[in-house]
Amino acid sequence: MDLIDKLIGFAQKLGGLSAATIFALISIVQGYIIYRKERFTEDSNEKWRLTRDGQIRAEEAQTTVVSKLVDVTAMNTNAINTQTARIDRLSTLIEERLPRHA
C-alpha cells in the first residue's frame, strides 16, 4: 500500500504542475534514457574492440609460435637427413673394409 500511496501523491503533485512543466519533465526523462542507452552502446563497443584487439594479438602470437615450430622441425629434419647420410656413408666404408665371413 505504501507504494500505491506514493504513486498517488506523485500523480497529485504532477496534477498541480503546468502542462509545460510536465512536458519538460518528460523530455528530461527521455533525454536521460537516450543518454544511458548511447553510453551503454559506447561502452559495449569499446569492450568488444578491446576483446577483438586481444584476440588479434593472441592469433598473431600463435602464428609466430607455429612459424618457429615449423622452422625447428625443418632444422631437425635437415639434421636427421644429414646424420642419415653420414651413417649410410660410414656403413658403406665399414662394409668395404671389413669383409663378411659367412
KOLVO-501470 format. One record per residue (C-alpha): residue number from 0; chain; x negated, y, z. Coordinates in steps of 0.02 Angstrom, whole numbers, plus 50000, padded with zeros to 5 digits. Last residue first. Layout:
BEGIN
NUM  A  X  Y  Z
...
This chain:
BEGIN
101  A  46017  46683  47802
100  A  45873  46793  47837
99  A  45904  46975  47798
98  A  45760  47080  47738
97  A  45718  47231  47842
96  A  45653  47374  47739
95  A  45791  47393  47608
94  A  45933  47356  47729
93  A  45862  47479  47856
92  A  45847  47615  47724
91  A  46026  47585  47663
90  A  46093  47591  47840
89  A  45999  47753  47871
88  A  46076  47829  47715
87  A  46250  47772  47765
86  A  46223  47839  47941
85  A  46165  48006  47869
84  A  46315  48016  47754
83  A  46431  47975  47898
82  A  46349  48109  48004
81  A  46375  48238  47867
80  A  46557  48186  47844
79  A  46584  48195  48032
78  A  46506  48369  48039
77  A  46615  48429  47894
76  A  46770  48359  47977
75  A  46721  48443  48141
74  A  46696  48610  48052
73  A  46864  48593  47963
72  A  46949  48549  48126
71  A  46868  48698  48212
70  A  46926  48816  48074
69  A  47102  48743  48078
68  A  47106  48765  48267
67  A  47049  48946  48247
66  A  47190  48978  48123
65  A  47314  48895  48241
64  A  47256  49010  48382
63  A  47268  49164  48271
62  A  47443  49115  48214
61  A  47495  49089  48394
60  A  47430  49262  48439
59  A  47526  49339  48294
58  A  47684  49247  48348
57  A  47663  49310  48526
56  A  47638  49489  48465
55  A  47794  49475  48357
54  A  47895  49405  48502
53  A  47837  49546  48615
52  A  47887  49675  48485
51  A  48057  49589  48472
50  A  48082  49599  48660
49  A  48031  49782  48663
48  A  48150  49820  48520
47  A  48293  49724  48603
46  A  48265  49818  48766
45  A  48265  49983  48671
44  A  48425  49938  48578
43  A  48511  49891  48742
42  A  48456  50052  48825
41  A  48518  50155  48676
40  A  48684  50060  48671
39  A  48709  50083  48859
38  A  48674  50269  48841
37  A  48799  50281  48699
36  A  48934  50193  48801
35  A  48896  50297  48956
34  A  48906  50459  48855
33  A  49070  50405  48772
32  A  49146  50366  48943
31  A  49084  50532  49012
30  A  49158  50627  48865
29  A  49324  50537  48888
28  A  49326  50584  49072
27  A  49284  50765  49033
26  A  49419  50771  48898
25  A  49548  50700  49019
24  A  49500  50832  49147
23  A  49514  50971  49016
22  A  49684  50908  48960
21  A  49744  50908  49141
20  A  49680  51085  49162
19  A  49763  51144  49001
18  A  49929  51064  49052
17  A  49925  51160  49216
16  A  49896  51071  49379
15  A  50029  51035  49510
14  A  50076  50871  49427
13  A  49896  50816  49440
12  A  49905  50835  49628
11  A  50066  50734  49631
10  A  49986  50599  49525
9  A  49837  50591  49644
8  A  49953  50576  49794
7  A  50049  50436  49708
6  A  49887  50346  49665
5  A  49825  50363  49844
4  A  49989  50296  49912
3  A  49978  50149  49792
2  A  49801  50112  49852
1  A  49855  50115  50035
0  A  50000  50000  50000
